[in-house]
Amino acid sequence: TNILKGLIGTGRFDAANSLLKQGVVEKIERGDETYYRLSERGKLLVEGMQEA
């Protein structure tokens, strides 16, 4: 999906500008499952946008 491609930077999305590479999200691997969650940096970015 486009969301996953934006997270990890594949397809039409540039890997250098992916949300994962920029530190906005973090990758968590548990067994065979992979999860992505908002990082502390991502939380600060969202809070900053809400205040603006």
mmCIF entry with sequence, helices, sheets and N, C-alpha, C, O atoms, coordinates in Angstrom:
data_MODEL
# 
_entry.id   MODEL 
# 
_entity.id                         1 
_entity.type                       polymer 
_entity.pdbx_number_of_molecules   1 
# 
_entity_poly.entity_id                      1 
_entity_poly.type                           'polypeptide(L)' 
_entity_poly.nstd_linkage                   no 
_entity_poly.nstd_monomer                   no 
_entity_poly.pdbx_seq_one_letter_code       TNILKGLIGTGRFDAANSLLKQGVVEKIERGDETYYRLSERGKLLVEGMQEA 
_entity_poly.pdbx_seq_one_letter_code_can   TNILKGLIGTGRFDAANSLLKQGVVEKIERGDETYYRLSERGKLLVEGMQEA 
_entity_poly.pdbx_strand_id                 A 
# 
loop_
_entity_poly_seq.entity_id 
_entity_poly_seq.num 
_entity_poly_seq.mon_id 
_entity_poly_seq.hetero 
1 1  THR n 
1 2  ASN n 
1 3  ILE n 
1 4  LEU n 
1 5  LYS n 
1 6  GLY n 
1 7  LEU n 
1 8  ILE n 
1 9  GLY n 
1 10 THR n 
1 11 GLY n 
1 12 ARG n 
1 13 PHE n 
1 14 ASP n 
1 15 ALA n 
1 16 ALA n 
1 17 ASN n 
1 18 SER n 
1 19 LEU n 
1 20 LEU n 
1 21 LYS n 
1 22 GLN n 
1 23 GLY n 
1 24 VAL n 
1 25 VAL n 
1 26 GLU n 
1 27 LYS n 
1 28 ILE n 
1 29 GLU n 
1 30 ARG n 
1 31 GLY n 
1 32 ASP n 
1 33 GLU n 
1 34 THR n 
1 35 TYR n 
1 36 TYR n 
1 37 ARG n 
1 38 LEU n 
1 39 SER n 
1 40 GLU n 
1 41 ARG n 
1 42 GLY n 
1 43 LYS n 
1 44 LEU n 
1 45 LEU n 
1 46 VAL n 
1 47 GLU n 
1 48 GLY n 
1 49 MET n 
1 50 GLN n 
1 51 GLU n 
1 52 ALA n 
# 
_struct_asym.id          A 
_struct_asym.entity_id   1 
# 
loop_
_struct_conf.conf_type_id 
_struct_conf.id 
_struct_conf.pdbx_PDB_helix_id 
_struct_conf.beg_label_comp_id 
_struct_conf.beg_label_asym_id 
_struct_conf.beg_label_seq_id 
_struct_conf.pdbx_beg_PDB_ins_code 
_struct_conf.end_label_comp_id 
_struct_conf.end_label_asym_id 
_struct_conf.end_label_seq_id 
_struct_conf.pdbx_end_PDB_ins_code 
_struct_conf.beg_auth_comp_id 
_struct_conf.beg_auth_asym_id 
_struct_conf.beg_auth_seq_id 
_struct_conf.end_auth_comp_id 
_struct_conf.end_auth_asym_id 
_struct_conf.end_auth_seq_id 
_struct_conf.pdbx_PDB_helix_class 
_struct_conf.details 
_struct_conf.pdbx_PDB_helix_length 
HELX_P HELX_P1 AA1 ASN A 2  ? ILE A 8  ? ASN A 2  ILE A 8  1 ? 7  
HELX_P HELX_P2 AA2 ALA A 15 ? ASN A 17 ? ALA A 15 ASN A 17 5 ? 3  
HELX_P HELX_P3 AA3 GLU A 40 ? GLU A 51 ? GLU A 40 GLU A 51 1 ? 12 
# 
_struct_conf_type.id          HELX_P 
_struct_conf_type.criteria    ? 
_struct_conf_type.reference   ? 
# 
_struct_sheet.id               AA1 
_struct_sheet.type             ? 
_struct_sheet.number_strands   2 
_struct_sheet.details          ? 
# 
_struct_sheet_order.sheet_id     AA1 
_struct_sheet_order.range_id_1   1 
_struct_sheet_order.range_id_2   2 
_struct_sheet_order.offset       ? 
_struct_sheet_order.sense        anti-parallel 
# 
loop_
_struct_sheet_range.sheet_id 
_struct_sheet_range.id 
_struct_sheet_range.beg_label_comp_id 
_struct_sheet_range.beg_label_asym_id 
_struct_sheet_range.beg_label_seq_id 
_struct_sheet_range.pdbx_beg_PDB_ins_code 
_struct_sheet_range.end_label_comp_id 
_struct_sheet_range.end_label_asym_id 
_struct_sheet_range.end_label_seq_id 
_struct_sheet_range.pdbx_end_PDB_ins_code 
_struct_sheet_range.beg_auth_comp_id 
_struct_sheet_range.beg_auth_asym_id 
_struct_sheet_range.beg_auth_seq_id 
_struct_sheet_range.end_auth_comp_id 
_struct_sheet_range.end_auth_asym_id 
_struct_sheet_range.end_auth_seq_id 
AA1 1 VAL A 25 ? ARG A 30 ? VAL A 25 ARG A 30 
AA1 2 GLU A 33 ? LEU A 38 ? GLU A 33 LEU A 38 
# 
loop_
_atom_site.group_PDB 
_atom_site.id 
_atom_site.type_symbol 
_atom_site.label_atom_id 
_atom_site.label_alt_id 
_atom_site.label_comp_id 
_atom_site.label_asym_id 
_atom_site.label_entity_id 
_atom_site.label_seq_id 
_atom_site.pdbx_PDB_ins_code 
_atom_site.Cartn_x 
_atom_site.Cartn_y 
_atom_site.Cartn_z 
_atom_site.occupancy 
_atom_site.B_iso_or_equiv 
_atom_site.pdbx_formal_charge 
_atom_site.auth_seq_id 
_atom_site.auth_comp_id 
_atom_site.auth_asym_id 
_atom_site.auth_atom_id 
_atom_site.pdbx_PDB_model_num 
ATOM 1   N N  . THR A 1 1  ? 0.826  -1.184  0.000  1.00 0.00 ? 1  THR A N  1 
ATOM 2   C CA . THR A 1 1  ? 0.000  0.000   0.000  1.00 0.00 ? 1  THR A CA 1 
ATOM 3   C C  . THR A 1 1  ? 0.871  1.248   0.000  1.00 0.00 ? 1  THR A C  1 
ATOM 4   O O  . THR A 1 1  ? 2.057  1.183   0.325  1.00 0.00 ? 1  THR A O  1 
ATOM 5   N N  . ASN A 1 2  ? 0.294  2.367   -0.359 1.00 0.00 ? 2  ASN A N  1 
ATOM 6   C CA . ASN A 1 2  ? 1.039  3.625   -0.371 1.00 0.00 ? 2  ASN A CA 1 
ATOM 7   C C  . ASN A 1 2  ? 1.492  4.049   1.019  1.00 0.00 ? 2  ASN A C  1 
ATOM 8   O O  . ASN A 1 2  ? 2.535  4.688   1.163  1.00 0.00 ? 2  ASN A O  1 
ATOM 9   N N  . ILE A 1 3  ? 0.727  3.704   2.032  1.00 0.00 ? 3  ILE A N  1 
ATOM 10  C CA . ILE A 1 3  ? 1.111  4.081   3.396  1.00 0.00 ? 3  ILE A CA 1 
ATOM 11  C C  . ILE A 1 3  ? 2.409  3.394   3.784  1.00 0.00 ? 3  ILE A C  1 
ATOM 12  O O  . ILE A 1 3  ? 3.324  4.043   4.290  1.00 0.00 ? 3  ILE A O  1 
ATOM 13  N N  . LEU A 1 4  ? 2.501  2.103   3.555  1.00 0.00 ? 4  LEU A N  1 
ATOM 14  C CA . LEU A 1 4  ? 3.719  1.364   3.874  1.00 0.00 ? 4  LEU A CA 1 
ATOM 15  C C  . LEU A 1 4  ? 4.894  1.866   3.043  1.00 0.00 ? 4  LEU A C  1 
ATOM 16  O O  . LEU A 1 4  ? 6.009  1.983   3.553  1.00 0.00 ? 4  LEU A O  1 
ATOM 17  N N  . LYS A 1 5  ? 4.656  2.161   1.780  1.00 0.00 ? 5  LYS A N  1 
ATOM 18  C CA . LYS A 1 5  ? 5.729  2.678   0.920  1.00 0.00 ? 5  LYS A CA 1 
ATOM 19  C C  . LYS A 1 5  ? 6.233  4.024   1.419  1.00 0.00 ? 5  LYS A C  1 
ATOM 20  O O  . LYS A 1 5  ? 7.432  4.296   1.349  1.00 0.00 ? 5  LYS A O  1 
ATOM 21  N N  . GLY A 1 6  ? 5.350  4.860   1.914  1.00 0.00 ? 6  GLY A N  1 
ATOM 22  C CA . GLY A 1 6  ? 5.760  6.144   2.484  1.00 0.00 ? 6  GLY A CA 1 
ATOM 23  C C  . GLY A 1 6  ? 6.530  5.976   3.780  1.00 0.00 ? 6  GLY A C  1 
ATOM 24  O O  . GLY A 1 6  ? 7.453  6.737   4.070  1.00 0.00 ? 6  GLY A O  1 
ATOM 25  N N  . LEU A 1 7  ? 6.145  4.975   4.556  1.00 0.00 ? 7  LEU A N  1 
ATOM 26  C CA . LEU A 1 7  ? 6.848  4.708   5.816  1.00 0.00 ? 7  LEU A CA 1 
ATOM 27  C C  . LEU A 1 7  ? 8.291  4.285   5.578  1.00 0.00 ? 7  LEU A C  1 
ATOM 28  O O  . LEU A 1 7  ? 9.213  4.795   6.216  1.00 0.00 ? 7  LEU A O  1 
ATOM 29  N N  . ILE A 1 8  ? 8.477  3.341   4.645  1.00 0.00 ? 8  ILE A N  1 
ATOM 30  C CA . ILE A 1 8  ? 9.809  2.776   4.452  1.00 0.00 ? 8  ILE A CA 1 
ATOM 31  C C  . ILE A 1 8  ? 10.539 3.313   3.233  1.00 0.00 ? 8  ILE A C  1 
ATOM 32  O O  . ILE A 1 8  ? 11.733 3.056   3.076  1.00 0.00 ? 8  ILE A O  1 
ATOM 33  N N  . GLY A 1 9  ? 9.860  4.048   2.370  1.00 0.00 ? 9  GLY A N  1 
ATOM 34  C CA . GLY A 1 9  ? 10.500 4.675   1.222  1.00 0.00 ? 9  GLY A CA 1 
ATOM 35  C C  . GLY A 1 9  ? 10.730 3.752   0.047  1.00 0.00 ? 9  GLY A C  1 
ATOM 36  O O  . GLY A 1 9  ? 11.864 3.604   -0.408 1.00 0.00 ? 9  GLY A O  1 
ATOM 37  N N  . THR A 1 10 ? 9.683  3.132   -0.453 1.00 0.00 ? 10 THR A N  1 
ATOM 38  C CA . THR A 1 10 ? 9.792  2.298   -1.646 1.00 0.00 ? 10 THR A CA 1 
ATOM 39  C C  . THR A 1 10 ? 8.802  2.781   -2.696 1.00 0.00 ? 10 THR A C  1 
ATOM 40  O O  . THR A 1 10 ? 7.968  3.647   -2.432 1.00 0.00 ? 10 THR A O  1 
ATOM 41  N N  . GLY A 1 11 ? 8.903  2.214   -3.877 1.00 0.00 ? 11 GLY A N  1 
ATOM 42  C CA . GLY A 1 11 ? 8.013  2.627   -4.957 1.00 0.00 ? 11 GLY A CA 1 
ATOM 43  C C  . GLY A 1 11 ? 8.299  4.053   -5.379 1.00 0.00 ? 11 GLY A C  1 
ATOM 44  O O  . GLY A 1 11 ? 9.455  4.412   -5.604 1.00 0.00 ? 11 GLY A O  1 
ATOM 45  N N  . ARG A 1 12 ? 7.274  4.862   -5.490 1.00 0.00 ? 12 ARG A N  1 
ATOM 46  C CA . ARG A 1 12 ? 7.460  6.247   -5.929 1.00 0.00 ? 12 ARG A CA 1 
ATOM 47  C C  . ARG A 1 12 ? 7.960  7.163   -4.816 1.00 0.00 ? 12 ARG A C  1 
ATOM 48  O O  . ARG A 1 12 ? 8.223  8.343   -5.047 1.00 0.00 ? 12 ARG A O  1 
ATOM 49  N N  . PHE A 1 13 ? 8.091  6.619   -3.614 1.00 0.00 ? 13 PHE A N  1 
ATOM 50  C CA . PHE A 1 13 ? 8.559  7.405   -2.473 1.00 0.00 ? 13 PHE A CA 1 
ATOM 51  C C  . PHE A 1 13 ? 10.066 7.255   -2.309 1.00 0.00 ? 13 PHE A C  1 
ATOM 52  O O  . PHE A 1 13 ? 10.588 6.141   -2.356 1.00 0.00 ? 13 PHE A O  1 
ATOM 53  N N  . ASP A 1 14 ? 10.753 8.347   -2.120 1.00 0.00 ? 14 ASP A N  1 
ATOM 54  C CA . ASP A 1 14 ? 12.201 8.376   -1.962 1.00 0.00 ? 14 ASP A CA 1 
ATOM 55  C C  . ASP A 1 14 ? 12.596 7.821   -0.594 1.00 0.00 ? 14 ASP A C  1 
ATOM 56  O O  . ASP A 1 14 ? 12.098 8.282   0.432  1.00 0.00 ? 14 ASP A O  1 
ATOM 57  N N  . ALA A 1 15 ? 13.490 6.832   -0.579 1.00 0.00 ? 15 ALA A N  1 
ATOM 58  C CA . ALA A 1 15 ? 13.907 6.203   0.680  1.00 0.00 ? 15 ALA A CA 1 
ATOM 59  C C  . ALA A 1 15 ? 14.544 7.204   1.637  1.00 0.00 ? 15 ALA A C  1 
ATOM 60  O O  . ALA A 1 15 ? 14.359 7.095   2.849  1.00 0.00 ? 15 ALA A O  1 
ATOM 61  N N  . ALA A 1 16 ? 15.285 8.169   1.118  1.00 0.00 ? 16 ALA A N  1 
ATOM 62  C CA . ALA A 1 16 ? 15.952 9.162   1.972  1.00 0.00 ? 16 ALA A CA 1 
ATOM 63  C C  . ALA A 1 16 ? 14.945 10.049  2.698  1.00 0.00 ? 16 ALA A C  1 
ATOM 64  O O  . ALA A 1 16 ? 15.257 10.609  3.749  1.00 0.00 ? 16 ALA A O  1 
ATOM 65  N N  . ASN A 1 17 ? 13.746 10.179  2.148  1.00 0.00 ? 17 ASN A N  1 
ATOM 66  C CA . ASN A 1 17 ? 12.720 11.023  2.755  1.00 0.00 ? 17 ASN A CA 1 
ATOM 67  C C  . ASN A 1 17 ? 11.601 10.220  3.411  1.00 0.00 ? 17 ASN A C  1 
ATOM 68  O O  . ASN A 1 17 ? 10.551 10.770  3.743  1.00 0.00 ? 17 ASN A O  1 
ATOM 69  N N  . SER A 1 18 ? 11.824 8.929   3.597  1.00 0.00 ? 18 SER A N  1 
ATOM 70  C CA . SER A 1 18 ? 10.787 8.108   4.224  1.00 0.00 ? 18 SER A CA 1 
ATOM 71  C C  . SER A 1 18 ? 10.570 8.549   5.665  1.00 0.00 ? 18 SER A C  1 
ATOM 72  O O  . SER A 1 18 ? 11.468 9.109   6.294  1.00 0.00 ? 18 SER A O  1 
ATOM 73  N N  . LEU A 1 19 ? 9.395  8.299   6.171  1.00 0.00 ? 19 LEU A N  1 
ATOM 74  C CA . LEU A 1 19 ? 9.082  8.655   7.555  1.00 0.00 ? 19 LEU A CA 1 
ATOM 75  C C  . LEU A 1 19 ? 9.989  7.909   8.527  1.00 0.00 ? 19 LEU A C  1 
ATOM 76  O O  . LEU A 1 19 ? 10.344 8.439   9.580  1.00 0.00 ? 19 LEU A O  1 
ATOM 77  N N  . LEU A 1 20 ? 10.361 6.687   8.177  1.00 0.00 ? 20 LEU A N  1 
ATOM 78  C CA . LEU A 1 20 ? 11.258 5.897   9.015  1.00 0.00 ? 20 LEU A CA 1 
ATOM 79  C C  . LEU A 1 20 ? 12.659 6.510   9.037  1.00 0.00 ? 20 LEU A C  1 
ATOM 80  O O  . LEU A 1 20 ? 13.249 6.672   10.106 1.00 0.00 ? 20 LEU A O  1 
ATOM 81  N N  . LYS A 1 21 ? 13.187 6.848   7.873  1.00 0.00 ? 21 LYS A N  1 
ATOM 82  C CA . LYS A 1 21 ? 14.530 7.434   7.774  1.00 0.00 ? 21 LYS A CA 1 
ATOM 83  C C  . LYS A 1 21 ? 14.591 8.808   8.438  1.00 0.00 ? 21 LYS A C  1 
ATOM 84  O O  . LYS A 1 21 ? 15.620 9.170   9.008  1.00 0.00 ? 21 LYS A O  1 
ATOM 85  N N  . GLN A 1 22 ? 13.517 9.565   8.373  1.00 0.00 ? 22 GLN A N  1 
ATOM 86  C CA . GLN A 1 22 ? 13.471 10.896  8.978  1.00 0.00 ? 22 GLN A CA 1 
ATOM 87  C C  . GLN A 1 22 ? 13.256 10.841  10.491 1.00 0.00 ? 22 GLN A C  1 
ATOM 88  O O  . GLN A 1 22 ? 13.342 11.865  11.168 1.00 0.00 ? 22 GLN A O  1 
ATOM 89  N N  . GLY A 1 23 ? 12.979 9.656   11.018 1.00 0.00 ? 23 GLY A N  1 
ATOM 90  C CA . GLY A 1 23 ? 12.799 9.506   12.458 1.00 0.00 ? 23 GLY A CA 1 
ATOM 91  C C  . GLY A 1 23 ? 11.414 9.864   12.960 1.00 0.00 ? 23 GLY A C  1 
ATOM 92  O O  . GLY A 1 23 ? 11.213 10.030  14.163 1.00 0.00 ? 23 GLY A O  1 
ATOM 93  N N  . VAL A 1 24 ? 10.461 9.984   12.054 1.00 0.00 ? 24 VAL A N  1 
ATOM 94  C CA . VAL A 1 24 ? 9.090  10.324  12.447 1.00 0.00 ? 24 VAL A CA 1 
ATOM 95  C C  . VAL A 1 24 ? 8.367  9.091   12.996 1.00 0.00 ? 24 VAL A C  1 
ATOM 96  O O  . VAL A 1 24 ? 7.520  9.203   13.882 1.00 0.00 ? 24 VAL A O  1 
ATOM 97  N N  . VAL A 1 25 ? 8.704  7.933   12.472 1.00 0.00 ? 25 VAL A N  1 
ATOM 98  C CA . VAL A 1 25 ? 8.159  6.668   12.970 1.00 0.00 ? 25 VAL A CA 1 
ATOM 99  C C  . VAL A 1 25 ? 9.314  5.737   13.316 1.00 0.00 ? 25 VAL A C  1 
ATOM 100 O O  . VAL A 1 25 ? 10.439 5.924   12.851 1.00 0.00 ? 25 VAL A O  1 
ATOM 101 N N  . GLU A 1 26 ? 9.024  4.737   14.134 1.00 0.00 ? 26 GLU A N  1 
ATOM 102 C CA . GLU A 1 26 ? 10.020 3.728   14.461 1.00 0.00 ? 26 GLU A CA 1 
ATOM 103 C C  . GLU A 1 26 ? 9.460  2.348   14.158 1.00 0.00 ? 26 GLU A C  1 
ATOM 104 O O  . GLU A 1 26 ? 8.255  2.111   14.249 1.00 0.00 ? 26 GLU A O  1 
ATOM 105 N N  . LYS A 1 27 ? 10.356 1.451   13.799 1.00 0.00 ? 27 LYS A N  1 
ATOM 106 C CA . LYS A 1 27 ? 9.981  0.094   13.410 1.00 0.00 ? 27 LYS A CA 1 
ATOM 107 C C  . LYS A 1 27 ? 10.185 -0.840  14.596 1.00 0.00 ? 27 LYS A C  1 
ATOM 108 O O  . LYS A 1 27 ? 11.225 -0.806  15.253 1.00 0.00 ? 27 LYS A O  1 
ATOM 109 N N  . ILE A 1 28 ? 9.184  -1.672  14.863 1.00 0.00 ? 28 ILE A N  1 
ATOM 110 C CA . ILE A 1 28 ? 9.241  -2.637  15.953 1.00 0.00 ? 28 ILE A CA 1 
ATOM 111 C C  . ILE A 1 28 ? 8.992  -4.016  15.350 1.00 0.00 ? 28 ILE A C  1 
ATOM 112 O O  . ILE A 1 28 ? 7.975  -4.233  14.691 1.00 0.00 ? 28 ILE A O  1 
ATOM 113 N N  . GLU A 1 29 ? 9.907  -4.936  15.570 1.00 0.00 ? 29 GLU A N  1 
ATOM 114 C CA . GLU A 1 29 ? 9.742  -6.298  15.069 1.00 0.00 ? 29 GLU A CA 1 
ATOM 115 C C  . GLU A 1 29 ? 9.554  -7.237  16.249 1.00 0.00 ? 29 GLU A C  1 
ATOM 116 O O  . GLU A 1 29 ? 10.371 -7.271  17.169 1.00 0.00 ? 29 GLU A O  1 
ATOM 117 N N  . ARG A 1 30 ? 8.474  -7.992  16.210 1.00 0.00 ? 30 ARG A N  1 
ATOM 118 C CA . ARG A 1 30 ? 8.171  -8.987  17.248 1.00 0.00 ? 30 ARG A CA 1 
ATOM 119 C C  . ARG A 1 30 ? 7.821  -10.297 16.561 1.00 0.00 ? 30 ARG A C  1 
ATOM 120 O O  . ARG A 1 30 ? 6.742  -10.451 15.990 1.00 0.00 ? 30 ARG A O  1 
ATOM 121 N N  . GLY A 1 31 ? 8.746  -11.222 16.628 1.00 0.00 ? 31 GLY A N  1 
ATOM 122 C CA . GLY A 1 31 ? 8.531  -12.494 15.945 1.00 0.00 ? 31 GLY A CA 1 
ATOM 123 C C  . GLY A 1 31 ? 8.432  -12.269 14.447 1.00 0.00 ? 31 GLY A C  1 
ATOM 124 O O  . GLY A 1 31 ? 9.317  -11.667 13.840 1.00 0.00 ? 31 GLY A O  1 
ATOM 125 N N  . ASP A 1 32 ? 7.352  -12.754 13.857 1.00 0.00 ? 32 ASP A N  1 
ATOM 126 C CA . ASP A 1 32 ? 7.132  -12.602 12.416 1.00 0.00 ? 32 ASP A CA 1 
ATOM 127 C C  . ASP A 1 32 ? 6.393  -11.320 12.066 1.00 0.00 ? 32 ASP A C  1 
ATOM 128 O O  . ASP A 1 32 ? 6.143  -11.058 10.890 1.00 0.00 ? 32 ASP A O  1 
ATOM 129 N N  . GLU A 1 33 ? 6.045  -10.528 13.047 1.00 0.00 ? 33 GLU A N  1 
ATOM 130 C CA . GLU A 1 33 ? 5.255  -9.311  12.833 1.00 0.00 ? 33 GLU A CA 1 
ATOM 131 C C  . GLU A 1 33 ? 6.135  -8.067  12.873 1.00 0.00 ? 33 GLU A C  1 
ATOM 132 O O  . GLU A 1 33 ? 7.099  -7.999  13.636 1.00 0.00 ? 33 GLU A O  1 
ATOM 133 N N  . THR A 1 34 ? 5.795  -7.091  12.048 1.00 0.00 ? 34 THR A N  1 
ATOM 134 C CA . THR A 1 34 ? 6.473  -5.799  12.042 1.00 0.00 ? 34 THR A CA 1 
ATOM 135 C C  . THR A 1 34 ? 5.436  -4.719  12.285 1.00 0.00 ? 34 THR A C  1 
ATOM 136 O O  . THR A 1 34 ? 4.395  -4.678  11.630 1.00 0.00 ? 34 THR A O  1 
ATOM 137 N N  . TYR A 1 35 ? 5.733  -3.849  13.233 1.00 0.00 ? 35 TYR A N  1 
ATOM 138 C CA . TYR A 1 35 ? 4.844  -2.751  13.590 1.00 0.00 ? 35 TYR A CA 1 
ATOM 139 C C  . TYR A 1 35 ? 5.578  -1.432  13.396 1.00 0.00 ? 35 TYR A C  1 
ATOM 140 O O  . TYR A 1 35 ? 6.803  -1.372  13.503 1.00 0.00 ? 35 TYR A O  1 
ATOM 141 N N  . TYR A 1 36 ? 4.839  -0.399  13.117 1.00 0.00 ? 36 TYR A N  1 
ATOM 142 C CA . TYR A 1 36 ? 5.393  0.948   13.021 1.00 0.00 ? 36 TYR A CA 1 
ATOM 143 C C  . TYR A 1 36 ? 4.602  1.836   13.969 1.00 0.00 ? 36 TYR A C  1 
ATOM 144 O O  . TYR A 1 36 ? 3.374  1.776   14.021 1.00 0.00 ? 36 TYR A O  1 
ATOM 145 N N  . ARG A 1 37 ? 5.329  2.663   14.718 1.00 0.00 ? 37 ARG A N  1 
ATOM 146 C CA . ARG A 1 37 ? 4.643  3.580   15.625 1.00 0.00 ? 37 ARG A CA 1 
ATOM 147 C C  . ARG A 1 37 ? 5.308  4.946   15.555 1.00 0.00 ? 37 ARG A C  1 
ATOM 148 O O  . ARG A 1 37 ? 6.457  5.083   15.135 1.00 0.00 ? 37 ARG A O  1 
ATOM 149 N N  . LEU A 1 38 ? 4.566  5.931   15.970 1.00 0.00 ? 38 LEU A N  1 
ATOM 150 C CA . LEU A 1 38 ? 5.059  7.297   15.992 1.00 0.00 ? 38 LEU A CA 1 
ATOM 151 C C  . LEU A 1 38 ? 6.196  7.397   17.003 1.00 0.00 ? 38 LEU A C  1 
ATOM 152 O O  . LEU A 1 38 ? 6.056  6.957   18.145 1.00 0.00 ? 38 LEU A O  1 
ATOM 153 N N  . SER A 1 39 ? 7.307  7.969   16.592 1.00 0.00 ? 39 SER A N  1 
ATOM 154 C CA . SER A 1 39 ? 8.449  8.152   17.490 1.00 0.00 ? 39 SER A CA 1 
ATOM 155 C C  . SER A 1 39 ? 8.233  9.395   18.343 1.00 0.00 ? 39 SER A C  1 
ATOM 156 O O  . SER A 1 39 ? 7.271  10.135  18.139 1.00 0.00 ? 39 SER A O  1 
ATOM 157 N N  . GLU A 1 40 ? 9.120  9.619   19.292 1.00 0.00 ? 40 GLU A N  1 
ATOM 158 C CA . GLU A 1 40 ? 9.038  10.834  20.106 1.00 0.00 ? 40 GLU A CA 1 
ATOM 159 C C  . GLU A 1 40 ? 9.164  12.067  19.213 1.00 0.00 ? 40 GLU A C  1 
ATOM 160 O O  . GLU A 1 40 ? 8.461  13.058  19.413 1.00 0.00 ? 40 GLU A O  1 
ATOM 161 N N  . ARG A 1 41 ? 10.060 12.003  18.231 1.00 0.00 ? 41 ARG A N  1 
ATOM 162 C CA . ARG A 1 41 ? 10.210 13.117  17.286 1.00 0.00 ? 41 ARG A CA 1 
ATOM 163 C C  . ARG A 1 41 ? 8.908  13.334  16.519 1.00 0.00 ? 41 ARG A C  1 
ATOM 164 O O  . ARG A 1 41 ? 8.482  14.473  16.324 1.00 0.00 ? 41 ARG A O  1 
ATOM 165 N N  . GLY A 1 42 ? 8.281  12.250  16.087 1.00 0.00 ? 42 GLY A N  1 
ATOM 166 C CA . GLY A 1 42 ? 7.010  12.344  15.384 1.00 0.00 ? 42 GLY A CA 1 
ATOM 167 C C  . GLY A 1 42 ? 5.925  12.969  16.240 1.00 0.00 ? 42 GLY A C  1 
ATOM 168 O O  . GLY A 1 42 ? 5.124  13.769  15.757 1.00 0.00 ? 42 GLY A O  1 
ATOM 169 N N  . LYS A 1 43 ? 5.903  12.598  17.519 1.00 0.00 ? 43 LYS A N  1 
ATOM 170 C CA . LYS A 1 43 ? 4.919  13.168  18.442 1.00 0.00 ? 43 LYS A CA 1 
ATOM 171 C C  . LYS A 1 43 ? 5.116  14.673  18.578 1.00 0.00 ? 43 LYS A C  1 
ATOM 172 O O  . LYS A 1 43 ? 4.148  15.434  18.588 1.00 0.00 ? 43 LYS A O  1 
ATOM 173 N N  . LEU A 1 44 ? 6.374  15.098  18.683 1.00 0.00 ? 44 LEU A N  1 
ATOM 174 C CA . LEU A 1 44 ? 6.659  16.530  18.784 1.00 0.00 ? 44 LEU A CA 1 
ATOM 175 C C  . LEU A 1 44 ? 6.231  17.278  17.524 1.00 0.00 ? 44 LEU A C  1 
ATOM 176 O O  . LEU A 1 44 ? 5.721  18.396  17.606 1.00 0.00 ? 44 LEU A O  1 
ATOM 177 N N  . LEU A 1 45 ? 6.438  16.664  16.362 1.00 0.00 ? 45 LEU A N  1 
ATOM 178 C CA . LEU A 1 45 ? 6.021  17.288  15.103 1.00 0.00 ? 45 LEU A CA 1 
ATOM 179 C C  . LEU A 1 45 ? 4.506  17.456  15.044 1.00 0.00 ? 45 LEU A C  1 
ATOM 180 O O  . LEU A 1 45 ? 4.010  18.510  14.646 1.00 0.00 ? 45 LEU A O  1 
ATOM 181 N N  . VAL A 1 46 ? 3.777  16.423  15.439 1.00 0.00 ? 46 VAL A N  1 
ATOM 182 C CA . VAL A 1 46 ? 2.315  16.484  15.425 1.00 0.00 ? 46 VAL A CA 1 
ATOM 183 C C  . VAL A 1 46 ? 1.818  17.531  16.414 1.00 0.00 ? 46 VAL A C  1 
ATOM 184 O O  . VAL A 1 46 ? 0.927  18.317  16.093 1.00 0.00 ? 46 VAL A O  1 
ATOM 185 N N  . GLU A 1 47 ? 2.390  17.543  17.617 1.00 0.00 ? 47 GLU A N  1 
ATOM 186 C CA . GLU A 1 47 ? 1.985  18.538  18.612 1.00 0.00 ? 47 GLU A CA 1 
ATOM 187 C C  . GLU A 1 47 ? 2.258  19.956  18.116 1.00 0.00 ? 47 GLU A C  1 
ATOM 188 O O  . GLU A 1 47 ? 1.457  20.862  18.346 1.00 0.00 ? 47 GLU A O  1 
ATOM 189 N N  . GLY A 1 48 ? 3.384  20.144  17.439 1.00 0.00 ? 48 GLY A N  1 
ATOM 190 C CA . GLY A 1 48 ? 3.715  21.460  16.892 1.00 0.00 ? 48 GLY A CA 1 
ATOM 191 C C  . GLY A 1 48 ? 2.728  21.900  15.822 1.00 0.00 ? 48 GLY A C  1 
ATOM 192 O O  . GLY A 1 48 ? 2.384  23.079  15.741 1.00 0.00 ? 48 GLY A O  1 
ATOM 193 N N  . MET A 1 49 ? 2.272  20.963  15.002 1.00 0.00 ? 49 MET A N  1 
ATOM 194 C CA . MET A 1 49 ? 1.296  21.296  13.964 1.00 0.00 ? 49 MET A CA 1 
ATOM 195 C C  . MET A 1 49 ? -0.061 21.623  14.574 1.00 0.00 ? 49 MET A C  1 
ATOM 196 O O  . MET A 1 49 ? -0.781 22.480  14.061 1.00 0.00 ? 49 MET A O  1 
ATOM 197 N N  . GLN A 1 50 ? -0.412 20.951  15.660 1.00 0.00 ? 50 GLN A N  1 
ATOM 198 C CA . GLN A 1 50 ? -1.696 21.207  16.310 1.00 0.00 ? 50 GLN A CA 1 
ATOM 199 C C  . GLN A 1 50 ? -1.718 22.587  16.956 1.00 0.00 ? 50 GLN A C  1 
ATOM 200 O O  . GLN A 1 50 ? -2.768 23.227  17.014 1.00 0.00 ? 50 GLN A O  1 
ATOM 201 N N  . GLU A 1 51 ? -0.575 23.047  17.437 1.00 0.00 ? 51 GLU A N  1 
ATOM 202 C CA . GLU A 1 51 ? -0.493 24.357  18.081 1.00 0.00 ? 51 GLU A CA 1 
ATOM 203 C C  . GLU A 1 51 ? -0.515 25.497  17.071 1.00 0.00 ? 51 GLU A C  1 
ATOM 204 O O  . GLU A 1 51 ? -0.909 26.616  17.399 1.00 0.00 ? 51 GLU A O  1 
ATOM 205 N N  . ALA A 1 52 ? -0.093 25.213  15.850 1.00 0.00 ? 52 ALA A N  1 
ATOM 206 C CA . ALA A 1 52 ? -0.001 26.266  14.828 1.00 0.00 ? 52 ALA A CA 1 
ATOM 207 C C  . ALA A 1 52 ? -1.351 26.668  14.295 1.00 0.00 ? 52 ALA A C  1 
ATOM 208 O O  . ALA A 1 52 ? -1.439 27.541  13.431 1.00 0.00 ? 52 ALA A O  1 
# 
